[in-house]
Structures are given as structure tokens and as C-alpha cells.
Amino acid sequence: MSEKFRALVLNTAEDGKEVLPEFKDLSIHDLPEGDVLVRVAHSTLNYKDGMILNGLGRLVRQYPHVPGVDFAGEVVDSSDARYKAGDKVILTGWRVGESHWGGYAQMARVKADWLVPLPDGLSTEQAMAIGTAGFTSMLAVMALEEQGVSPDQDGEILVTGAAGGVGSVAISILSHLGYRVVASTGRPENADYLKHLGARDIVDRAALAEAPNRPLLSERWLGAIDSVGSTTLAHMLAEMKYHGVVAACGLAGGPDLPATVIPFLLRGVRLIGIDSVLCPYERRARAWQRLVTDLPAKRLAEATETVPLSAILPYGEKILKGGVRGRLVIDVAAG
């Protein structure tokens, strides 16, 4: 097969520091090894994609490289019995777009173990409106449920980084399930948008940004989904209700945690880490099925913008500065 296709290829400058993007025509023979060849229809933009497009964090160690940590499309050829030509599939995680070429190309070749079937009721565009961000949100909601946090309990669920991809989807899911959701954002212009998604109240990000001045503050949150980390996570831990649960899934504010063990010892607070990258297949497939039923399609559409692959580069910097609201889908097939 010698079919040519369009791809965004990253290289480095001679000094090895600056990342240089270029749209190129590649052939199937240029792709890395894998069990399944997929014609990519849609991809998306996550915070990690923004870092990779700007050469931050040393996430990519080998160039040339095709970025894009998520994609959805149709199987063209497969040496694995689980997939056949014509099957619709989704890929998120597994270091694709970092150590393996990703979805910012019209063709991708990957390991069959990394794929899940596209659930009935989702298009490839909708799947990428969800993407890693929405998938992570669903895993976080499932973690809260498994720790006994339910909508009929007295208390509110705090969602930080609320206007971003993880936050927007988390609010939509939680409110649909009947939880009372409070959204934290540093962008007050997004208050109406967040309330439309289902947030009952808005908290200024600055109110949570400082490390707590005492090990325990007044009890406030029944549960929380946090994509910020650092002092924001430390602050909310001090405000959790007795036996409150925090699902931590990001570090936009930094990887440190300037907290004490007191909330865990005196209030029984539970901090649950959410890993969407190496999530096992069974849990991964269950989360995608839950997204079909528990994420209202209308709210997802209202939180989504779609752009062609050729227009993606400016958004890489925008997402790092908090300038991308909700979810951004990339129409890869359009080039």
C-alpha cells in the first residue's frame, strides 16, 4: 500500500531546543510498526498536546514525530483478530503522541491493545469531543462513585479548572447524574457557560490558589475533581467534609502538594489518583460506555469547537495559557 496522506510532523532545530512543525505528505511506509492500520477521522487537543507542540516537558524524546495523543477512525488493515477492516475505533493514552506517532495524521499504525471499539451511539467526532479529557473526567466520576459519593448525600462537588476540557465534561456528567456542582475558574467571563453546563455556583480560582494557613479549614466539599494540583489541591483537602473524596487528575498548577496528613487522619479524607494513560482495557471500555449514557450529547456539542488539522498550531499555545474553552476537535480527514 503506497497511499499518501497528510500529517503534522515535528522536528527540532539544530540546537535541539526549538520544535519546528511542518505539514507534510507521508506514505504508509513512513509509519511506525503496529498491529492495526487506522484511517484517522478526528483527533483533539489536550493540555499535553499543547506542551508537545511547543516542545515543553521533554515529553517527546525522538524526532521526527507526529503528535496527537488521541484519535478516532476506521480500521484499514489489521493483523489482530479483534479488529477487521471497517471497524470504528478510539485511541487515547498509551504514550501515543509522545513515544509513538499519534493522531495528527490521516493514517496511524498502532498496537491493537491500545484501541477500544467506538461505542454504539457515538460518532468519531463526538468521541474526540470527549477525548482524553472527557475520558479522564468519566474515570474521576467513577472513582467518586466507587468511594461512596452519591447525589443523594448532603454536599457539593467541586470541579477545578472548570472551563477546560476535563472540567467542562466533568460538570456536564456530574450535573446530569444529579450532583450539586460548584465550578472553580479564573475566567469570570465563563460563568454563564459553566452554569449552562450544570454548575450551580462559581468559585473564583484565587480563593483556592493559596496554600491553607491551617491544617483544617471549615468543612465544605463532599467530593472534588481536581485538574490543577499544587496549592489548589492542598487548599481543597483542608476544606473537605468528613470522609470526603478528591479525584486528582492533573497538575496545571504544578506537581507539588504543600499539604499535611491531618485531613486524612482527622477527617478520613481520601485522595484518589486518576490515570487515564495506562488504564486497563476493561475499565477503559466501561468508561466509554458510561460516556454514551451519562454525558448529554447536547451539552457536549455546546462545549465543542471543530477546526481542520491545518489550523491546529495556534491552539497549542492557547491551551497552555488557558485560552481554549471546553473541547477542541480536530478534523483530520479535512487536512
C-alpha positions in Angstrom: 0.0 0.0 0.0 1.6 3.3 -1.1 -1.2 5.7 -0.3 -0.1 9.3 0.6 -1.7 11.2 3.5 -1.3 14.5 5.2 0.4 14.7 8.6 1.7 17.3 11.0 5.4 16.4 11.6 7.6 17.9 14.4 11.3 18.2 14.1 13.9 20.1 16.2 16.1 23.0 15.3 19.9 22.4 15.1 20.3 23.5 18.7 17.8 20.7 19.7 15.7 23.2 21.7 13.1 24.7 19.4 10.4 22.4 17.9 9.6 23.1 14.2 6.2 21.9 12.9 5.6 21.2 9.3 2.6 19.8 7.4 3.9 17.0 5.1 2.6 14.2 2.8 3.7 10.8 4.1 3.3 7.3 2.9 2.2 4.2 4.8 5.8 3.0 4.8 6.7 6.0 7.0 4.5 4.9 9.9 5.9 3.0 12.9 5.2 -0.7 13.4 1.9 -1.8 14.8 -0.9 -4.4 14.5 -3.6 -2.2 13.2 -3.7 0.5 10.5 -6.3 3.2 11.1 -7.6 5.9 8.8 -7.9 8.8 11.2 -11.1 10.8 11.0 -10.8 13.1 14.1 -8.4 14.0 16.8 -8.4 16.6 19.6 -6.3 19.0 21.6 -5.4 18.3 25.2 -3.1 20.2 27.5 -0.4 17.6 26.9 -0.7 18.2 23.1 -0.1 21.9 23.8 3.1 21.0 25.6 4.3 18.7 22.9 3.6 21.2 20.1 5.7 23.8 22.0 8.5 21.4 22.9 7.8 21.5 26.6 8.4 18.9 29.3 10.7 16.7 27.3 7.6 14.5 26.5 8.9 13.6 23.1 12.5 12.3 23.0 12.8 11.2 19.4 12.2 13.3 16.2 10.8 13.5 13.6 7.5 12.9 15.4 3.8 13.0 14.7 1.9 14.4 17.7 -1.7 13.9 18.8 -2.4 11.8 21.9 -6.0 10.9 20.8 -7.7 9.8 17.6 -10.8 8.0 16.3 -11.2 6.5 12.9 -11.7 3.4 10.8 -9.6 0.3 10.6 -8.0 -0.2 7.2 -6.0 -3.3 7.9 -5.3 -5.5 11.0 -3.2 -8.5 11.9 -5.0 -8.8 15.1 -8.2 -10.9 15.2 -10.0 -8.4 17.4 -10.3 -5.8 14.7 -11.1 -6.0 11.0 -11.3 -3.5 8.1 -14.2 -1.2 8.6 -14.3 -1.3 12.4 -14.6 2.1 14.1 -12.1 2.5 16.9 -10.8 5.0 19.5 -7.4 5.5 20.9 -6.5 7.5 24.0 -3.3 7.2 26.1 -0.6 4.6 26.0 2.0 7.3 25.3 0.8 7.7 21.8 1.6 11.2 20.6 4.6 11.1 22.9 6.8 8.0 22.4 4.7 6.6 19.4 3.4 8.6 16.5 -0.1 9.9 17.1 -3.3 11.2 15.6 -2.3 14.4 13.9 -2.0 12.4 10.6 -4.6 10.9 8.3 -3.2 7.4 8.9 -1.9 5.8 12.1 -0.5 2.4 12.9 -0.7 1.2 16.5 -0.9 -1.9 18.7 -4.3 -3.5 18.9 -4.1 -3.5 22.7 -4.3 0.3 22.7 -7.6 0.5 20.9 -11.2 0.2 22.0 -14.2 -0.1 19.8 -16.2 3.0 19.1 -19.4 2.5 21.2 -22.7 2.5 19.6 -24.3 5.9 19.8 -21.0 7.9 19.3 -19.6 9.3 16.1 -15.8 9.7 15.7 -16.3 13.4 16.1 -18.2 13.0 19.3 -15.6 10.6 20.6 -12.9 13.2 20.1 -15.0 15.9 21.6 -14.7 13.7 24.6 -11.1 12.6 24.1 -8.6 12.0 26.9 -10.0 15.0 28.8 -13.6 13.6 28.8 -12.4 10.1 29.3 -10.4 11.3 32.4 -13.5 13.1 33.7 -15.5 9.9 33.5 -12.8 7.9 35.3 -12.8 10.6 38.0 -16.6 10.4 38.4 -16.4 6.6 38.6 -13.8 6.9 41.3 -16.1 9.2 43.4 -18.9 6.7 43.0 -16.7 3.8 44.0 -15.7 5.6 47.1 -19.4 6.0 48.1 -20.0 9.6 47.0 -23.6 9.8 45.7 -26.0 12.5 44.5 -28.4 12.0 47.5 -25.7 13.0 50.0 -25.7 16.4 51.6 -22.9 18.4 50.0 -21.4 19.8 46.9 -18.8 18.5 44.4 -16.0 21.0 43.5 -14.6 20.9 40.0 -11.4 22.9 39.4 -10.1 24.1 36.1 -13.7 24.1 35.3 -13.7 25.8 31.9 -11.1 23.4 30.5 -11.7 20.1 28.8 -11.7 17.9 31.9 -13.7 20.4 33.9 -16.3 21.1 31.2 -17.1 17.4 30.7 -17.0 16.6 34.5 -19.5 19.3 35.2 -21.8 18.0 32.4 -21.6 14.4 33.7 -22.0 15.3 37.4 -24.9 17.6 36.9 -26.6 15.1 34.6 -26.3 12.4 37.4 -27.8 14.8 39.9 -24.8 16.0 41.9 -24.7 19.6 43.1 -21.7 21.0 41.3 -19.6 24.1 42.1 -17.1 25.2 39.4 -13.8 26.9 40.1 -12.3 29.1 37.3 -10.1 32.1 37.0 -12.1 33.3 34.0 -15.2 35.1 35.3 -16.4 35.6 31.7 -17.1 31.9 31.6 -19.6 31.9 34.5 -22.7 31.7 32.3 -21.1 28.9 30.2 -20.3 26.9 33.3 -23.8 27.3 34.7 -25.3 26.3 31.4 -23.3 23.0 31.6 -24.8 22.5 35.1 -22.7 24.2 37.7 -24.9 25.7 40.5 -22.3 28.1 41.7 -18.9 29.6 40.7 -15.8 30.0 42.9 -13.0 32.3 41.9 -9.8 30.3 41.3 -7.9 32.8 43.5 -10.0 31.8 46.5 -8.4 28.3 46.3 -5.0 29.3 45.0 -3.3 29.9 48.3 -2.0 27.1 50.5 -4.2 26.8 53.6 -3.0 28.6 56.7 -4.2 25.8 58.9 -4.2 22.0 58.5 -8.0 22.1 58.6 -10.5 24.7 57.3 -14.3 24.7 57.6 -15.8 21.6 56.0 -17.2 22.5 52.6 -16.9 19.8 49.9 -18.4 16.4 49.7 -16.2 15.5 46.8 -13.9 17.1 44.2 -12.4 16.6 40.8 -9.1 18.4 40.6 -7.0 19.1 37.4 -4.9 21.8 39.0 -2.8 20.2 41.8 -0.3 22.2 43.9 -1.7 24.7 46.4 -5.2 24.4 45.0 -5.3 20.7 45.8 -3.8 21.4 49.2 -6.5 24.0 49.9 -9.4 21.8 49.0 -8.1 18.9 51.0 -8.3 21.2 54.1 -11.9 22.0 53.2 -13.2 18.5 52.6 -16.1 17.2 54.6 -15.6 14.2 56.8 -14.9 11.2 54.6 -14.8 13.5 51.6 -13.1 12.3 48.4 -10.9 14.1 45.9 -10.1 12.6 42.5 -6.8 14.2 41.3 -6.2 14.1 37.6 -4.0 17.0 36.6 -1.2 19.3 37.6 -1.8 22.5 35.6 -0.8 24.5 38.8 2.3 22.4 39.4 3.3 18.9 40.6 4.0 19.9 44.3 1.5 19.3 47.1 2.1 21.7 50.1 -0.3 19.9 52.4 -0.3 17.9 55.7 -1.6 14.5 56.5 -4.1 16.0 59.0 -7.1 15.9 56.7 -6.5 12.3 56.1 -6.1 11.4 59.8 -8.8 13.6 61.4 -11.5 13.7 58.7 -10.8 10.5 56.8 -10.4 12.4 53.6 -9.5 10.2 50.6 -7.3 11.3 47.7 -7.6 9.1 44.6 -5.2 9.4 41.7 -6.7 9.1 38.2 -4.5 7.6 35.5 -6.1 7.6 32.0 -2.9 6.8 30.1 -2.4 3.1 31.1 -5.9 2.4 32.3 -6.7 -1.3 31.8 -8.9 -2.3 28.8 -12.0 -3.5 30.8 -12.2 -0.2 32.8 -11.4 1.8 29.7 -14.3 0.2 27.8 -16.7 0.6 30.7 -15.9 4.3 31.0 -16.6 4.8 27.3 -19.9 3.0 27.6 -20.8 5.3 30.6 -19.9 8.3 28.5 -22.6 7.4 26.0 -25.3 7.3 28.7 -24.1 9.8 31.3 -22.7 12.7 29.1 -25.6 14.6 27.5 -24.8 14.9 23.8 -26.3 18.4 23.6 -24.0 19.7 26.4 -21.0 18.1 24.7 -21.8 19.8 21.4 -22.2 23.2 23.1 -18.8 22.8 24.7 -17.1 21.8 21.5 -15.4 23.7 18.6 -14.1 21.9 15.5 -11.2 23.0 13.3 -9.3 21.4 10.4 -5.8 19.9 11.1 -4.2 22.7 9.1 -5.5 25.2 11.7 -4.3 23.5 14.9 -0.9 25.2 15.6 -2.1 28.4 17.2 -4.3 26.5 19.6 -1.3 24.7 21.0 -0.1 27.8 22.7 -3.6 29.0 23.5 -4.4 25.9 25.6 -1.3 26.4 27.7 -2.4 29.9 28.5 -6.0 28.8 29.4 -7.3 30.3 26.2 -9.2 27.2 25.0 -12.7 26.8 26.5 -14.3 23.3 26.6 -13.2 20.9 23.9 -11.5 21.4 20.6 -12.0 18.7 17.9 -9.5 18.4 15.0 -11.0 17.3 11.7 -8.0 15.3 10.5 -9.7 13.9 7.4 -10.1 17.5 6.2 -6.4 18.1 6.4 
